[in-house]
């Protein structure tokens, strides 16, 4: 037999079974009731703090979601405009290359007409 048989048995509320503890049936240990009530009060207080913390976390998460959505839209617009700008730069580079080719051709033709090698 275990040294504390009452610790091995409990009712559905977690309190030791009165009969197993050697107390007359129908009696309740007031100290146990106080301890249970205190434990429940502490648990509810901690749960309330956790709930408050969760409210704060959710609010920060939603704020971050909104800011990142704005940033993502801004980044999309930035990349789009940057792409357009790069297309214009590429077009300018093609035009400069074409002008360079025309100038090279004109210079070579002019030199050949003048007999300059």
C-alpha positions as CSV (number, residue, x, y, z in Angstrom):
1,X,0.0,0.0,0.0
2,X,1.4,3.5,-0.9
3,X,2.3,5.7,2.0
4,X,-0.4,8.2,1.0
5,X,-3.3,6.3,-0.6
6,X,-5.5,9.4,-0.9
7,X,-3.0,11.0,-3.3
8,X,-3.6,8.2,-5.8
9,X,-7.4,8.8,-5.9
10,X,-9.3,12.0,-6.6
11,X,-12.7,13.0,-7.7
12,X,-13.3,14.8,-11.0
13,X,-12.4,18.2,-9.5
14,X,-9.0,17.1,-8.5
15,X,-9.7,17.1,-4.7
16,X,-8.7,14.0,-2.8
17,X,-11.6,11.6,-2.2
18,X,-12.8,12.2,1.3
19,X,-13.4,8.5,2.0
20,X,-10.0,7.6,0.7
21,X,-8.4,10.2,2.9
22,X,-10.1,8.8,6.0
23,X,-12.5,11.7,6.4
24,X,-16.2,11.0,7.0
25,X,-18.2,11.0,3.8
26,X,-19.8,14.3,3.1
27,X,-17.2,16.4,4.9
28,X,-15.1,18.9,3.1
29,X,-11.7,20.2,4.2
30,X,-12.0,24.0,4.3
31,X,-8.3,24.5,3.8
32,X,-8.5,22.5,0.6
33,X,-11.5,24.6,-0.6
34,X,-9.5,27.8,0.1
35,X,-6.5,26.4,-1.7
36,X,-8.6,25.4,-4.7
37,X,-10.3,28.8,-4.8
38,X,-7.0,30.6,-4.6
39,X,-5.5,28.4,-7.4
40,X,-8.5,29.1,-9.5
41,X,-8.3,32.9,-8.9
42,X,-4.5,32.8,-9.7
43,X,-5.2,30.8,-12.9
44,X,-7.9,33.3,-14.0
45,X,-5.6,36.3,-13.3
46,X,-2.8,34.7,-15.3
47,X,-5.2,33.8,-18.1
48,X,-6.5,37.4,-18.1
49,X,-2.9,38.7,-18.4
50,X,-2.3,36.3,-21.2
51,X,-5.5,37.4,-22.9
52,X,-4.4,41.1,-22.6
53,X,-1.0,40.2,-24.0
54,X,-2.7,38.4,-26.9
55,X,-4.8,41.5,-27.7
56,X,-1.7,43.6,-27.8
57,X,0.1,41.1,-30.1
58,X,-2.9,40.8,-32.4
59,X,-3.1,44.6,-32.7
60,X,0.6,44.8,-33.5
61,X,0.3,42.0,-36.0
62,X,-2.6,43.8,-37.8
63,X,-0.6,47.0,-37.8
64,X,2.4,45.3,-39.3
65,X,0.2,43.6,-41.8
66,X,-1.2,47.0,-42.9
67,X,2.2,48.6,-43.1
68,X,3.8,45.7,-45.0
69,X,0.8,45.7,-47.4
70,X,1.4,49.4,-48.0
71,X,5.1,48.8,-48.4
72,X,4.5,45.9,-50.8
73,X,2.2,48.1,-52.9
74,X,4.8,50.9,-52.8
75,X,7.6,48.5,-53.7
76,X,5.5,47.1,-56.6
77,X,5.0,50.7,-57.9
78,X,8.7,51.5,-57.4
79,X,9.8,48.4,-59.2
80,X,7.3,49.1,-62.0
81,X,8.6,52.7,-62.4
82,X,12.2,51.6,-62.1
83,X,11.5,49.1,-64.9
84,X,10.1,51.8,-67.1
85,X,13.0,54.0,-66.4
86,X,15.5,51.2,-67.2
87,X,13.6,50.7,-70.5
88,X,14.1,54.4,-71.3
89,X,17.8,54.2,-70.4
90,X,18.2,51.1,-72.6
91,X,16.4,52.9,-75.4
92,X,18.8,55.9,-75.0
93,X,21.8,53.5,-75.0
94,X,20.5,52.0,-78.3
95,X,20.1,55.5,-79.8
96,X,23.6,56.5,-78.8
97,X,25.0,53.3,-80.3
98,X,23.1,54.0,-83.5
99,X,24.3,57.6,-83.6
100,X,27.9,56.3,-82.9
101,X,27.5,53.9,-85.9
102,X,26.2,56.7,-88.1
103,X,29.1,59.1,-87.1
104,X,31.7,56.3,-87.6
105,X,30.2,55.6,-91.1
106,X,30.1,59.4,-91.9
107,X,33.7,59.8,-90.7
108,X,34.9,56.8,-92.7
109,X,33.1,57.9,-95.8
110,X,34.4,61.5,-95.5
111,X,37.9,60.2,-95.0
112,X,37.7,57.9,-98.1
113,X,36.3,60.7,-100.2
114,X,39.3,62.9,-99.2
115,X,41.7,60.0,-99.7
116,X,42.6,59.8,-96.0
117,X,43.2,56.2,-94.9
